[in-house]
Amino acid sequence: MPDKPQSLTFAICADIHQDIMHDGPDRLRSFTQAAVEAQVDMAIQLGDFCQPTEANRPFLAIWEALETERYNVLGNHDMDGGATREQTVAYMSMRARFYAFDIRGWHCVVLDGNDPEDPPKPGYPCGMAADQIEWLRADLQGTDLPVLLFIHQAMDRGDFGGADDVLALLSQINRAAGWQQVLAVFSGHHHLDYANCIDGIWHIQMNSMSNYWMGEDFVQVRYDDQIDAAYPYIKYTAPYRDPLYAIVRLQPDRSIHVDGFDSQWVGPSPADLGYVAAHGGNLPQAGASVRPGISTRLLKPETA
């Protein structure tokens, strides 16, 4: 086991959905201001940020004005409108679809969970192909630092292509190292709030900054007619009154402190509308993970 890493503080958010929400810029400004106030070492957004259009350049500029190390993860909705992953990578000034970097004695890996499965499944691609998994293997074998992974889609839900191979790889890396080298996987996509430990590795689901998607069976107009006309998809969601994000503090003992934020629903909650009763059985914590907040947590490697 190498020397202890330094403490690392980062701001993290997921699923702001600029192209759905009417107040995306205001939510993003709240996040960047919180990052400044917390004097973070880096900031990372976990995807479903914005489509790569000229109209979204001012929104992107808010993010790029944040004067700290900034990192981006590809979300499935970032390619809505016909953009390719490569075009989105260029628009966001990402170094690649998947990449790694070291900061303050921590090895951070950004993954792309948008590889199509073979054979393809209906809907958005969701998984990691063999070439990316082999890249990850080589990358992890090449570092002796503690590892954090960042990906849009969660790998612990059972609906991620290649999940078994990736989870097995992470466990193999830890066994070979003789300690919990791969410490945590941070994900978004599902707009839920939970932390799940698999084989000693924390899978930390970061709630959406903006809303919970319920779909056409639970339509509810939440704002005025003008907003509904301009942003017609909001009514398929249960929005959060305030932007959700977290400040994460990693300590030299590899404990993870997640400082979250709680808000309120705008209008009726998913429980009020019967969504949780209808779908809670298929959700973590029997639907309790559907909430307008990100929980404050202390996660320790020895409790894994």
C-alpha positions as a printed Julia matrix, in Angstrom:
304×3 Matrix{Float64}:
   0.0    0.0     0.0
   1.5    3.39   -0.99
   1.85   6.44    1.22
  -1.41   8.03    2.28
  -2.85  10.47   -0.27
  -3.5   14.09    0.54
  -6.99  15.27    1.34
  -9.05  16.02   -1.78
 -12.12  18.23   -1.95
 -14.32  18.35   -5.03
 -17.7   19.67   -6.11
 -19.88  17.2    -7.97
 -23.21  17.44   -9.78
 -25.2   15.38  -12.25
 -28.05  15.65  -14.71
 -28.73  19.37  -14.78
 -30.57  18.88  -18.12
 -30.13  22.37  -19.48
 -32.29  21.52  -22.51
 -35.25  20.47  -20.35
 -35.17  22.92  -17.46
 -36.08  26.61  -17.71
 -33.63  27.65  -14.99
 -30.56  25.62  -15.9
 -28.16  28.6   -15.9
 -29.26  29.67  -12.43
 -28.78  26.14  -11.11
 -25.32  25.94  -12.63
 -24.33  29.3   -11.14
 -25.36  28.05   -7.7
 -23.13  25.02   -8.17
 -20.09  26.97   -9.35
 -20.5   29.48   -6.52
 -20.64  26.64   -3.99
 -17.46  25.23   -5.51
 -15.71  28.58   -5.09
 -16.89  28.98   -1.5
 -15.73  25.46   -0.62
 -12.3   26.14   -2.17
 -12.42  22.83   -3.98
  -9.47  21.19   -5.67
 -11.63  20.24   -8.65
 -15.2   20.14   -9.93
 -16.85  17.43  -11.99
 -20.21  17.07  -13.69
 -21.49  13.57  -14.39
 -23.29  14.14  -17.69
 -26.7   15.06  -19.11
 -25.34  18.58  -18.97
 -26.37  20.15  -22.29
 -26.64  19.38  -25.97
 -23.67  20.64  -28.03
 -25.43  23.56  -29.72
 -24.58  27.21  -30.3
 -27.61  28.16  -28.23
 -26.01  26.46  -25.22
 -22.67  28.28  -25.51
 -23.61  30.86  -22.83
 -24.59  28.03  -20.48
 -21.31  26.23  -21.12
 -19.45  29.51  -20.49
 -20.79  29.59  -16.91
 -19.12  26.24  -16.3
 -15.91  27.19  -18.06
 -15.62  30.38  -15.99
 -15.12  28.3   -12.85
 -11.45  28.76  -11.99
 -10.52  25.31  -10.76
  -9.78  21.98  -12.38
 -12.96  20.97  -14.23
 -13.87  17.55  -15.58
 -16.76  16.33  -17.72
 -18.47  12.97  -18.11
 -20.57  12.05  -21.15
 -24.26  11.5   -20.44
 -26.66   9.82  -22.85
 -28.76  12.97  -23.32
 -25.71  15.06  -24.17
 -25.92  13.52  -27.64
 -29.62  14.29  -28.14
 -30.35  16.13  -31.35
 -28.1   13.92  -33.46
 -24.65  14.86  -32.17
 -22.0   12.16  -32.01
 -19.96  11.42  -28.94
 -16.9   12.8   -30.69
 -18.67  16.07  -31.47
 -19.81  16.36  -27.87
 -16.3   15.67  -26.58
 -14.97  18.5   -28.76
 -17.75  20.87  -27.71
 -17.04  20.23  -24.03
 -13.25  20.44  -24.54
 -12.88  16.97  -23.05
  -9.59  15.2   -23.57
 -11.39  12.0   -24.69
 -14.57   9.97  -24.16
 -12.81   8.19  -21.3
  -9.62   9.28  -19.59
  -7.71   9.37  -16.31
  -5.85  11.93  -14.24
  -4.02  12.16  -10.93
  -4.7   14.83   -8.34
  -3.32  15.14   -4.78
  -2.35  11.48   -4.6
  -5.62  10.15   -6.01
  -6.09   8.44   -9.38
  -9.37   9.5   -11.0
 -10.9    7.68  -13.97
 -13.69   9.1   -16.14
 -15.59   6.43  -18.07
 -18.04   6.52  -20.98
 -21.13   4.43  -20.29
 -22.65   5.08  -23.71
 -21.17   2.18  -25.65
 -23.82   0.2   -27.58
 -24.38  -3.36  -26.49
 -23.89  -6.31  -28.84
 -26.52  -7.16  -29.92
 -28.03  -3.67  -29.61
 -30.97  -3.1   -27.26
 -33.82  -0.62  -27.71
 -33.35   2.84  -26.26
 -30.18   4.69  -25.42
 -26.9    2.75  -25.45
 -25.9    1.9   -21.89
 -22.7    0.02  -21.21
 -18.97  -0.34  -21.72
 -17.54  -2.23  -24.67
 -14.61  -4.62  -24.47
 -12.06  -2.1   -25.75
 -12.91   0.39  -23.01
 -12.83  -2.33  -20.35
  -9.38  -3.4   -21.52
  -8.22   0.23  -21.46
  -9.52   0.45  -17.89
  -7.68  -2.73  -16.94
  -4.38  -1.38  -18.25
  -4.95   1.98  -16.62
  -5.68   0.52  -13.19
  -2.76  -1.89  -13.4
  -0.5    1.1   -14.1
  -1.18   3.0   -10.87
  -0.57   2.34   -7.19
  -2.7    5.29   -6.05
  -6.18   4.98   -4.53
  -8.77   5.09   -7.32
 -12.04   6.95   -7.85
 -14.26   6.23  -10.86
 -16.75   8.64  -12.43
 -19.4    7.53  -14.93
 -22.85   8.72  -15.96
 -24.77   5.45  -15.67
 -24.63   3.38  -12.48
 -23.04  -0.04  -12.77
 -24.75  -1.49   -9.69
 -28.36  -1.52  -10.98
 -28.21  -4.61  -13.19
 -29.11  -2.8   -16.44
 -25.62  -1.75  -17.56
 -23.98  -3.64  -20.42
 -20.64  -5.1   -19.35
 -21.32  -4.41  -15.66
 -20.37  -7.93  -14.56
 -17.03  -7.67  -16.36
 -16.28  -4.21  -14.97
 -17.25  -5.08  -11.4
 -15.17  -8.26  -11.59
 -12.22  -6.23  -12.87
 -12.46  -3.75  -10.0
 -12.52  -6.59   -7.48
  -9.55  -8.25   -9.19
  -7.57  -5.02   -8.96
  -8.26  -4.77   -5.24
  -7.33  -8.39   -4.59
  -4.1   -8.02   -6.53
  -3.24  -4.83   -4.65
  -4.0   -6.4    -1.28
  -6.07  -3.4    -0.16
  -9.15  -1.47   -1.22
  -7.37   0.45   -3.97
 -10.54   1.09   -5.97
 -12.52   2.98   -3.38
 -15.64   4.4    -5.03
 -17.69   4.8    -8.2
 -19.67   8.04   -8.56
 -22.59   7.99  -11.02
 -25.68   9.94  -12.04
 -28.31   9.15  -14.72
 -30.96   7.62  -12.47
 -31.86  10.81  -10.53
 -31.76   8.88   -7.25
 -30.07   9.27   -3.87
 -28.31   6.22   -2.44
 -24.96   4.6    -1.72
 -24.42   0.89   -2.28
 -21.35  -1.15   -1.33
 -20.38  -4.05   -3.59
 -17.33  -6.14   -2.7
 -15.93  -3.29   -0.61
 -16.38  -0.63   -3.31
 -18.83   2.21   -2.74
 -21.22   2.98   -5.59
 -22.46   6.49   -4.86
 -25.46   7.66   -6.87
 -25.61  11.44   -7.22
 -29.11  12.81   -7.61
 -30.0   15.1   -10.49
 -29.41  18.78   -9.98
 -32.88  19.47  -11.37
 -35.63  16.83  -11.28
 -36.88  13.28  -11.16
 -38.27  11.93  -14.45
 -41.65  10.18  -14.12
 -42.94  10.0   -17.69
 -46.23  10.45  -19.48
 -48.35   8.55  -16.95
 -47.66  11.17  -14.29
 -47.87  14.46  -16.18
 -48.24  17.52  -13.98
 -47.73  21.12  -15.12
 -45.46  22.64  -12.47
 -44.86  26.17  -13.68
 -46.8   28.81  -15.61
 -48.12  28.41  -19.15
 -45.24  30.37  -20.67
 -42.62  28.11  -19.13
 -44.62  25.01  -20.05
 -44.8   26.13  -23.68
 -41.07  26.84  -23.87
 -39.97  23.78  -21.88
 -42.65  21.14  -22.48
 -40.72  18.24  -20.95
 -40.7   19.67  -17.42
 -44.24  18.41  -16.84
 -43.01  14.84  -17.21
 -40.75  15.4   -14.2
 -41.0   16.26  -10.53
 -38.64  19.25  -10.28
 -36.55  20.16   -7.27
 -37.08  23.68   -5.99
 -33.34  24.19   -5.46
 -30.32  22.84   -7.35
 -28.83  19.67   -5.89
 -25.1   19.01   -5.74
 -22.51  17.89   -3.21
 -19.11  18.79   -1.86
 -17.07  15.63   -1.37
 -14.09  15.54    0.98
 -11.72  12.6     0.82
  -9.35  12.19    3.75
  -5.91  10.56    3.87
  -7.49   7.57    5.65
  -9.64   7.21    2.48
 -12.87   8.05    4.26
 -15.45   9.76    2.04
 -17.4   12.71    3.4
 -20.33  13.66    1.15
 -21.85  16.99    2.11
 -25.21  16.96    0.36
 -28.13  19.31    0.06
 -31.85  18.93    0.64
 -34.6   20.75   -1.24
 -38.34  20.39   -1.78
 -40.55  19.24   -4.63
 -42.13  21.83   -6.89
 -45.78  20.76   -6.78
 -46.97  17.23   -5.98
 -44.3   14.68   -5.15
 -43.9   11.33   -6.95
 -45.44   9.71   -3.88
 -48.41  12.07   -4.02
 -49.03  11.13   -7.65
 -48.76   7.38   -7.05
 -45.42   6.96   -8.82
 -43.59   5.48   -5.83
 -46.42   3.02   -5.16
 -46.32   1.94   -8.81
 -42.54   1.73   -9.26
 -40.92   1.72   -5.82
 -40.46  -2.03   -5.82
 -37.97  -1.7    -8.67
 -36.03   1.16   -7.08
 -33.3    1.23   -4.43
 -34.56   1.46   -0.85
 -38.1    0.61   -2.06
 -38.47   4.06   -3.56
 -37.01   6.03   -0.63
 -34.15   6.98   -2.97
 -36.66   9.12   -4.91
 -36.27  12.32   -2.92
 -35.44  16.01   -3.49
 -32.01  15.83   -1.94
 -28.51  14.41   -1.82
 -27.78  12.77    1.52
 -24.87  13.8     3.67
 -22.81  10.65    4.28
 -19.63   9.43    5.91
 -18.41   6.31    4.12
 -15.39   4.5     5.5
 -13.36   1.83    3.72
 -13.22  -0.36    6.83
 -17.04  -0.54    6.89
 -17.17  -1.72    3.28
